[in-house]
Amino acid sequence: MTHACVSVTDASAVLPLTTRVGTTVTWVPRDGGSGSGADDHSASHVSAVRRASLPTGPGNVWLAAEQSVARYIRAHPVHERGMDRERVYFSGYWSRGKAEGE
């Protein structure tokens, strides 16, 4: 089972995807909130992750996102779903408003 939550600028950026059996894609438009910026967008992602089916047995969570979004989401699988920390990988690999290397 794979569940991907994919950030897009707005609903017009949603693309038709062909996926494997057992794969679910949830599109998370960045314009879907109250307009309060990063915290609002983070909340949209957390909401999408909370609704996602996560593995109850063997399995892993892989999360890569903008740094503030990743930080906001990363604790959910461990603290709210009881997953082993070793099964959760996260990377906040860019930071909004900063150039590469800053």
GIVEN-V133719 format. One record per residue. N is the residue number from 1. RES is the residue in three letters. SS is DSSP state (helix for helix, strand for strand, loop for the rest). Layout:
# GIVEN-V133719
n=<N,N>
res=<RES,RES>
ss=<SS,SS>
This chain:
# GIVEN-V133719
n=<1,2,3,4,5,6,7,8,9,10,11,12,13,14,15,16,17,18,19,20,21,22,23,24,25,26,27,28,29,30,31,32,33,34,35,36,37,38,39,40,41,42,43,44,45,46,47,48,49,50,51,52,53,54,55,56,57,58,59,60,61,62,63,64,65,66,67,68,69,70,71,72,73,74,75,76,77,78,79,80,81,82,83,84,85,86,87,88,89,90,91,92,93,94,95,96,97,98,99,100,101,102>
res=<MET,THR,HIS,ALA,CYS,VAL,SER,VAL,THR,ASP,ALA,SER,ALA,VAL,LEU,PRO,LEU,THR,THR,ARG,VAL,GLY,THR,THR,VAL,THR,TRP,VAL,PRO,ARG,ASP,GLY,GLY,SER,GLY,SER,GLY,ALA,ASP,ASP,HIS,SER,ALA,SER,HIS,VAL,SER,ALA,VAL,ARG,ARG,ALA,SER,LEU,PRO,THR,GLY,PRO,GLY,ASN,VAL,TRP,LEU,ALA,ALA,GLU,GLN,SER,VAL,ALA,ARG,TYR,ILE,ARG,ALA,HIS,PRO,VAL,HIS,GLU,ARG,GLY,MET,ASP,ARG,GLU,ARG,VAL,TYR,PHE,SER,GLY,TYR,TRP,SER,ARG,GLY,LYS,ALA,GLU,GLY,GLU>
ss=<loop,strand,strand,strand,strand,strand,strand,strand,loop,loop,helix,helix,helix,loop,loop,loop,loop,loop,loop,loop,loop,loop,strand,strand,strand,strand,strand,strand,strand,loop,loop,loop,loop,loop,loop,loop,loop,helix,helix,helix,helix,helix,helix,helix,helix,helix,helix,helix,helix,helix,helix,loop,loop,loop,loop,loop,loop,loop,loop,loop,strand,strand,strand,strand,strand,strand,helix,helix,helix,helix,helix,helix,helix,loop,loop,helix,helix,helix,helix,helix,loop,loop,loop,loop,helix,helix,helix,strand,strand,strand,strand,strand,strand,strand,loop,loop,loop,loop,loop,loop,loop,loop>
